[in-house]
C-alpha cells in the first residue's frame, strides 16, 4: 500500500518515530527528558514548520475534557486558558487557535516577546499582547471584548522551571475563570488537547489565587516529571 492517502502529519510522525529512536541514546546523555518528550519536541517543531509554510493545512487533533471548557464558558464568559512549556511547544498555540476559531471564539495570546511568527498559520481572530507594565489592562480589554485569553504562566530559567502566581492574581482581580490545557500525541500521531478544570477555577481571594497557581504547578509537574517552584512574578509566553 502506497503513501498517496497518508496525511503530511502522519508521514512526519513516522519519520519522527524513526529519528527519535536513532538519536535518543545520544540525546539522553545531555538531557534527562524521556524519549516521548523528544518525539513531541521533534514533531512539534516539524509540524510548526509545515503549518507556517502551509497555513491551510488541517492538523489532525482531538480534544479531551471539552465539557470542562463548556462549563467554564457557561459559568463565566471571562476565561483565561493556561498551558505550560511542555508537549508540542509553540505548535499548541496554533492548534488551540484553530480549535477555538472553529467554535466561534476569539483568542488573545499574551506572550513574552512579540513576533509576527506567532500569527503565521493561525486562523480566525487572533490578538497578540506582550508582557509588560500594562499586561493587566491588555488582558482586561481582551476579556471585555469577548476574547479568551491564553497564557503560559510557567518559565524555564537557569535555576529551573518556575510558575508565576501573577496570572492567577490577575484572574482574581479580573473576575475571570481559569482552565488548564495541555497537549500530547496519540499512537497515530494525532494531537490531543486536554482541558482540566482546577478546583479553584473561580478565584475569589488572594489565597485562592495562590492555591490555583499551585494546582497549575502540579498540572505541569505531572506532565513533565520536573519539580517546579512558585514565584511571585509574571512570566507568560
N, C-alpha and C positions, 0 to 999 in steps of 0.2 A: 504493500500500500504506500503510495507516494505522500508527499507533504503538501500537495496543492490545496487541500482543505484545512490545513493546520494554520491557526492564527499566528500572527507575529509574536504574540505574548507566549504562546505555548512553545514555539520554536526557540525563543530566548530562554525559556525555563529549562528546556532540555540541554541547551548549551551551558547554562549556569550550573546545573546539577553536575555535569561532567567536569566543568572547570573548577568548581569548588572542591571536588574530590581530589583533583590533581594538586591544587595549591594549598589545601588545608594543612597538611603536615608541616609545611614551612610557615604558614600563617600563624599557627598556634604557638610557634616558638617566640613570637613577638607580640602576641595578643591573646588575652585569656578568654576571648569570646568563643562561643560554640560554633560548630560547623553550620548550624541553622542560621546564626547571625551573619555568617559570611555569605551564605546563599541569599539572604534577604538584602544585604548590602549590595551585592553584585546585581541582583535582579532589580532592585530599586534604582540603581544608577543606570542600568541598561534601559529599563522601561521609561525612565525620566528622559533619557536621550531620544528615544523613539517618539515620545509624546511631544517633545519640544520641536522635533522636525515634522511631525505629522499631527497637528492639533486635532484633526478629525478622527484620529484613531480611537476606537471604542475599547477601553480597557475592560477586561473581564474581572468582575468583582461581585462579591455577595456581602450582605450586611447581616450581622447578628445583633440582637438586642434592640431592634428597631422600635419595639414597644416602649423602651426607656426614652427614646427620642420623642415619640409621640406624646407620652405622658408629660415629659418636661415642657414641651411647647403648649400642651393643653392647659397646664397649670400656670405657666408664666411665659408670655411672649418675648421676654428678655432672656436670652440663653447665651452662655459662654461655654464653648466646647474646648476642652483641654486635652492635649496629647503631649507625648514626650519624645525625646531623642532616642528612638529605638525603632525596630521594624524596618520600614521601607524609606525612611528619611524624607527628603523633600517631596518625593512622589506621592506620599499620603495626602499632602495638601492639595495636589492636583486631583486626586481621587475624591476627596471629600468635597471639593468644589463642584465636580461633576455630579456627585451624588445629591448634594443639596439643590443644585440647579434643576435637576430632573424632577425634584419635588416642589419646585417653585419658591425656593428660599434664596435670599441674597446672603452673601457671606463677606465678612470683613476680617482679613488676616492682620494681626498685629505682629510685626516682625522686628528683629533686632536691627537689620540693615536693609534699606530699600534697594531693590534691584529689579529691573524690568523682567528678569528671567522668571520671577515669580508668576508673571502673567502668561508666559508662554505655555500654550497647550491647555489653558484653563477656559472653560466655557461659562456662560452666564454672567451675572452681575457680581464681579469680584472687586473689592476695595482693599487697598494696601495702606496700612498705617505703621509708622515706625515707633519704636520705644523711645520715650523722651519725657521731658517735663510735663507735656500736655497729653500723656497717654490716657489718663483718666477721662479727659474731655473728649478725646477721639473715640474711646470706647462707648462713652455715653451717647455721643452723636450717632454712632453706628447703630446702637441698640434702639434709640428713639426713631431712627429711620426704618426700623424693621429688619435689620440685618442680624444674622447670627455671628457672633464674634468668636474667632478661633485663635487660640494661642498655645504656645508650648512653654509652660512655666518652669521647666527644668533647664539646666545648663551644665555643660561639660567644661570643667576648669582644670587647671594643673593640679589642684588639690583633690579633685574627684567630681562626682556627679551630685549636683545640688538642685533643690526645689525652692523656688521663691514663694513666700507667703503673700506677696503683694497682689497677685491676680485675684486671690480669694478674698482679700480685703476689699479690692475693687468691687467684686461681685456683691459683697455685703452692702457697700455704700450705693451701688447702682441698682440694688434690689433685683439682681439677675440670678437665675438658677445656674447651677454648674452640672455639666455632664462630661464624663471622660470618654475618650475613644482611642483605640489602638489599631494596629494593623499587623497582619501576618500573611503567609502564603499557605494555601492548602496543597495537597499532594499533586494536584493537577496544575499548579502554578497560578491559580486564581487568587486575587487579592481578597482578603477577608477583613472587613471593617467591623470592629465590635464596640458597641456602646455600653457603658457601665454607669449606672446612676449611683453616686455616692450616698451614704446615709445622710450626710449633712449637705444635701444638694440645694436646700433653701436656707441660705445663711442669714441668720438674724442678729448675731452678736459677733464681736471681735474674736472671742474664744472659739466660736463655731467656724470662723474663717480659718483659724489655725488648725482646727481639727480636720477641716476639709482638705487643707494643704497636706496634712499628714496622711489622709486617705489617698491622695494623689501620689505621695511619695511611695506608699505601699503598692499602689497600682503599677507604677513604673518599675519598682524593685522586683515585683513578681515576674515581670516580662523580660527583665534584663539580667537578673541574678546579681545586680550590683547593690551595694549599700549606699543609700542617699542621705544627705543631710538637709534639714530645713534652714533656709536663710531668709532674713528679712530684707530682701532686695528684689528688684524687678528684673527678671530675665524672661523674655518670651520671643522666640523666633522659630 
